[in-house]
Amino acid sequence: MNGEPPLLELQDVRKRYGGNGAPEVEVLRGVSLRIQAGEYVAIVGASGSGKSTLMNILGCLDRPSDGHYRFAGRDVAQLDADALAWLRREAFGFVFQGYHLIPAASARENVEV
């Protein structure tokens, strides 16, 4: 280690869905990990195991129900909407499973969006 904080750090992250009369389902249970800048990491698991949920949290598209997420030492829960948008735009790249392309737009226009 070089003394720098991990680029991505999760501590006891949990994610629940449901509530308000619907059955509550906990899809992430106490996930902790540290990823240094330059490391390569694979998220693998069976269908329905929470991989997409974890990736959505790591990419700041969703928030954990409990636990802590830090990006470069900064607590993501404390970031405002503009700071989160900056992170999503400048720090993360996504290739969605469902593509989410605009059919009437060119490939270039889809990338620019």
C-alpha positions in Angstrom: 0.0 0.0 0.0 1.1 3.5 -0.7 -0.6 5.2 2.3 -3.4 6.4 0.1 -7.0 5.5 1.0 -8.6 2.8 -1.1 -10.2 4.1 -4.2 -13.4 2.2 -3.3 -14.2 1.0 0.2 -17.4 -0.6 1.5 -17.9 -1.4 5.2 -20.7 -3.7 6.3 -22.9 -2.6 3.4 -26.5 -3.9 3.4 -29.3 -3.3 0.9 -32.9 -4.1 1.5 -35.9 -3.8 -0.8 -39.6 -3.9 0.2 -41.2 -2.6 3.4 -44.3 -0.5 3.6 -46.5 -3.6 3.7 -44.4 -5.5 1.1 -42.1 -8.3 2.4 -38.6 -7.0 3.0 -35.8 -8.7 1.2 -32.1 -8.2 2.1 -30.1 -8.7 -1.1 -26.7 -7.5 0.3 -25.7 -8.6 3.8 -22.7 -7.0 5.4 -20.5 -6.6 2.2 -17.0 -5.2 3.0 -14.3 -4.7 0.5 -11.4 -2.4 -0.4 -10.2 -1.8 -3.9 -7.0 0.2 -4.6 -6.5 2.3 -7.7 -5.2 0.2 -10.5 -6.6 -3.1 -9.1 -8.7 -5.4 -11.3 -11.7 -7.0 -9.5 -14.3 -9.4 -10.8 -17.8 -9.5 -9.2 -19.1 -13.0 -9.8 -22.0 -15.0 -8.4 -25.2 -16.9 -9.3 -28.2 -15.1 -10.8 -30.0 -13.1 -8.1 -27.0 -13.0 -5.8 -26.8 -9.2 -5.7 -24.1 -8.5 -8.3 -26.1 -5.8 -10.1 -27.2 -4.2 -6.8 -23.6 -4.1 -5.7 -22.5 -2.6 -8.9 -25.3 0.0 -8.8 -24.1 1.0 -5.3 -20.4 1.1 -6.3 -21.4 3.3 -9.3 -23.4 5.7 -7.2 -26.7 4.8 -9.0 -28.1 3.5 -5.7 -27.4 3.9 -2.0 -26.9 1.2 0.6 -29.6 0.7 3.2 -26.9 0.5 5.9 -23.1 0.6 6.1 -20.5 2.9 4.6 -19.2 3.6 1.1 -16.2 5.7 0.6 -14.7 6.8 -2.8 -11.1 8.0 -2.5 -11.7 8.5 1.2 -14.9 10.6 0.8 -18.1 9.3 2.4 -20.5 8.9 -0.6 -23.5 9.4 1.7 -22.4 13.0 2.4 -22.2 13.9 -1.3 -24.9 16.2 -2.8 -26.6 15.5 -6.1 -24.0 17.5 -8.1 -21.1 15.7 -6.6 -22.7 12.4 -7.3 -23.3 13.4 -10.9 -19.7 14.4 -11.2 -18.5 11.0 -9.9 -20.8 9.1 -12.3 -19.7 11.3 -15.2 -15.9 11.5 -14.5 -15.0 8.4 -12.4 -17.3 5.6 -13.6 -18.1 3.9 -16.9 -21.1 1.7 -17.4 -22.0 -0.9 -20.0 -25.6 -1.9 -19.1 -26.8 -5.4 -19.6 -29.9 -4.0 -21.3 -28.0 -1.5 -23.4 -30.5 1.4 -22.8 -29.8 2.9 -26.2 -31.9 5.5 -27.9 -33.1 3.8 -31.2 -33.4 7.0 -33.2 -29.9 8.2 -32.2 -26.6 7.2 -33.8 -23.9 5.3 -31.9 -22.0 8.6 -31.4 -25.1 10.3 -30.1 -25.9 7.5 -27.7 -22.3 7.7 -26.3 -22.6 11.5 -26.0 -25.7 11.1 -23.9 
